[in-house]
Amino acid sequence: MLLASGLGGLAQVVARSWLHSDRSVPRDTAVQLLASLAWRGIAGFPLYGSEQAQGD
């Protein structure tokens, strides 16, 4: 759930920033850049939590 919330927050903050900017980046390009950033970020995320993290 934490990962989903983080990705949702990422999308929301980027969308707001894009809407309030001069929109020099086309919408489709911005969407692809954000998707690439999100996928690259979660690609390195472990599939299973470490035992240390679960005990905290």
C-alpha positions in Angstrom: 0.0 0.0 0.0 2.9 2.3 0.8 4.3 1.9 -2.7 1.0 2.6 -4.3 0.6 5.7 -2.3 4.0 6.9 -3.3 3.4 6.3 -7.0 0.0 8.1 -6.7 1.7 11.1 -5.0 4.4 11.2 -7.6 1.8 11.4 -10.4 -0.3 14.0 -8.6 2.6 16.3 -7.8 4.0 16.0 -11.4 0.6 16.7 -12.9 0.0 19.8 -10.8 3.5 21.1 -11.6 2.9 20.5 -15.3 -0.5 22.2 -15.2 1.0 25.3 -13.5 4.0 25.5 -15.8 4.3 27.0 -19.2 3.8 23.5 -20.5 6.9 23.5 -22.7 6.8 19.7 -22.6 3.9 18.3 -24.6 1.4 16.3 -22.6 2.2 12.9 -24.2 5.9 13.4 -23.6 5.3 14.3 -20.0 3.2 11.2 -19.5 5.9 9.0 -21.0 8.6 10.6 -18.9 6.7 10.1 -15.7 5.8 6.5 -16.6 9.5 5.8 -17.3 10.6 7.4 -14.1 8.0 5.4 -12.1 8.8 2.1 -13.8 12.6 2.6 -13.4 12.0 3.4 -9.7 9.9 0.4 -8.9 12.1 -1.9 -11.1 14.8 -1.7 -8.3 12.3 -2.2 -5.5 12.6 -5.6 -3.9 9.7 -8.1 -4.5 9.8 -9.1 -0.9 10.5 -7.0 2.2 13.7 -7.7 4.2 13.3 -9.4 7.6 14.8 -6.3 9.2 12.2 -4.0 7.7 9.4 -6.3 8.8 10.6 -6.3 12.4 10.8 -2.5 12.7 
